[in-house]
Amino acid sequence: MFGVIVNVLTVLLGSSLGLIFKKGIKEKYITAVMTGIGLCTLCIGVSGMLRGENTLVAIISMVLGALVGTALDLDGKINSLGDGISKKFKKKGDKTSIAEGFVTASLLFCIGSMTIIGSLEAGLKGDNTTLITKAILDLFSSMMLSASLGIGVIFAAGFVFVFQGGLVLLSGLLAPVLTDAAVAEITCVGSLMIFALGLNLIGITKIKVANYFPALIFAPAVCVLFNVINPLIDKLLAYIS
């Protein structure tokens, strides 16, 4: 868990520094930076989507994730939590959404091969190299995000701890499931959500991205299902021919 703790601390430190720097920046510059962050988020989303190897896996995962997430109203629950926190921390005149900052940062910090592979390496081999490298990257990312999206980013440290910590603790059980193909599809599905966040950040859409979170769980499950079904289909086709 050493790498996870380091990552959590770098997110807390980076977010805190970003909030400090934000105080001396005029609103027009913050708006410009937010647009820039949105454009970069779109770029990250596109690059991650291209890692997917099976479009059908992404489609099924997103559909199932949307159904479950909407039924549970994950977006509404996160926004309600954000509204509660806003009453205590948000300053008058601050236009940034705590929920938006939390969701955006959580996805950017936790979706990607470095998170999954690094957590598996830490859990199975005790090797924290990848997670620590990621932690350094997240230090600067959290600084920029909190300067533009506000205090919501700092709460993403909790999501990093739960998500990465869970992967480390369950690495022995998850390793057989999280194959290279499964990691690619999780990255693809997560990047679709990151792309949606980018559209939200630059003001084009208001997609309830949090409602798609369950898709991250469905992606590896659908991969396993396809691995079971594909050989059966091949045998059936061979028998028919």
N, C-alpha and C positions, 0 to 999 in steps of 0.2 A: 504493500500500500504506500510505500515511500514515494514513488513517482506520482501517484494520485494526489497525495498531500502537497507535494511540491507544486503540482499543477493548480490546485485549489488556491494555494498561497499566492501564486503569480497572478491569478485572475483577480483576487482581492486587492493585491498591491497595484496592479495595472489600472483597475477600475477606480480605485481611490485617487491615484495620480491624475487620471482623466477628469474626475470630478473637480479636483483642485484647479487644474488648468482651465476648466470650463468657465470658472467664475470670472476670469479676466478676458473672455472672448465675447465679442458683440454678437447679437442675434443673427445678423446677416451672414456672418462667417460660419456660425453653427449650422445654419440652413444650407449653406454651400457644402459644408463638410458632410452633412447628412445625405445630400444628393450624391456626393462622391462615394460615400459608403454604400449607398444603394446600388450604384453602377458597378462597384467592385463586387458586391454580393451577387449581382446578376452574373458576372463573369465567373465567380466561384461555382455558382449553381450549374452553369453550362458545362464547365470543365468536368465537374463531378458526374453529371448526367451521362456523359460520353463513356464513362467507365462501365456502364451496364452492359451485360452480354445478352440478355434476354428481355426484350421489350414487354413480352407477355407477363413476365414475373412482376415488372414494375406496374403494369396496368392493374393486374389482379390485386397486388398489395395496396395500391393507392385507393382502389374502389373499396376493398374491405376495411382499410384504415379509415376512410372517410365515413363509412357507415357506422363503425364502432365509435369513432371520435365524436361524430355528430350526435349519436344516441346518448353518449355520456356527457355531451356538451363541454368538452375539455377547454375549448376556447373561452366559453363563458365563465367557467370556474377559475381559469387563470386570470382573466380580466377582473373578476370579482376580488380575487386575492390582491391583484395589483391596485384596485381601487381602495382596498383596506389599508394597504401600505402607503398609498398616496396621502391619505389623511394625516399620516405621521411624518412622512419625509418630504413630500413634494412641496416645492416652494410656489408662492403665488406668482402667476405669470409664466410658469414653466409649461411649455406646450408638449413636451415629450411624454410618451406613454410608458409607465413602468412595466406594464405587461408586454408591450412591444419590445422594449429593451431586453427583458428577461428571455422572451421566446427567441429573438434574433440571436442573442449571444449564446444561449444554450445550444441552439442548432449549430452555429458556427464553431463552437468549441468542441462539440461532441460527435458531429457527423463527419466521418472520413476514415480512411484506412489507418491513419496514424493512431487514432483513438482505439480502434478495435485490435489492431495488431499489437500496439504497445501494451494494451491491457492484458492480452493473452501472454505476451512475452514476460510481463511482470508476474503474472499469476503462475505460469507453468515453469519458467526458468529463473525467476528472480531478477531478470534483466530489465532495469528501468530506463535504459538509454533512450528509447523512442519516446517514452512519456515525458522525460525531462526535456528532450529537444522540443517536443510539442509545447511544454510549459513555457519555454522561453519565447516561442512564437506567440502564445496566448497572452503573454505579458504585454507585448506591444499592441496586439489586437484589442485587448480589453481596454487599454488606455485610450485608443482612438474611438472605440465604440461608446464608452461611457461619456467621453467629451461631447459626443453628438446625440446619443440616445438617453443619457441621464443615468440615474441611480438604479434603474431596473437591471442594468448589466451586472452589477455587483452580486445580485441574487442568483445569477447563473452559476456562481461558484458552488452553490448547493446542488445544482443539477449535475455539475461536473463530478462532484464527490459521489453522488448516488449512482450515476450512470457508469462512470469509469470504475468506481469502487466495486459495483456489482459485477462488472465484467471480470475484474481481477479475482474476486472471491469465487465466482462461478466458472472460472476459466477451464477447469478440469472437465466440467460437464458440457460447456459450450464449444470447446475446441473442435469436436467432431462435426458439429453443426455449422460452425463459422468457417466454412471452406473458403478458398479464394473466390469461387463463384458467388457464394453467399455474401461475402464482404463487398464484392463489386456491386451486387444488387442493392445492398443496404446503402452503400454510398450513392448509388443512382437515385434511389427513392428519397433519401435525405437531401440530395442536391436539388431534386424537384421542389422540395419545400423551401430550400434556401433561395431558389430562383423566385418562388412566390413571395418570399420576404423582401427580395430586392424590388419587385414590382410594387409592393406596399410602401417601401421606404421612399421611392421616388414619386409616390402619389398616383400611380396609374390604377391600382386596384386596392381593395380592402378584403383580401382573402383571409379566412379564418384558419390560419396555418396550423395552429395547435390541434385542430380537429383531425389532422392527418397523422399525428404522432404514432398511433397504433400501427401504421404502415411499416414502421421500422421493425416491428415484431413479426408482422406477416411476411416480410421479404425473405428472411432465411427459412421460414416455415414452408413457403411456396416453393423455394429452391429444393428443399428436401422432398417435397411432394413430386416435383418434376423429375427428380433423380430416380424416384421409385416408379413413376408412370412411364417415362421414356423407354426403358428397356422392355416393358410389357408391350408397348405400342410397336416397337421394332420387331419383337417376336411375332406379334399378331400379323403385321404386314408381311413378314417373311413366310408365315404359314399360309397366308392368303395367296401370295405370289407363287 
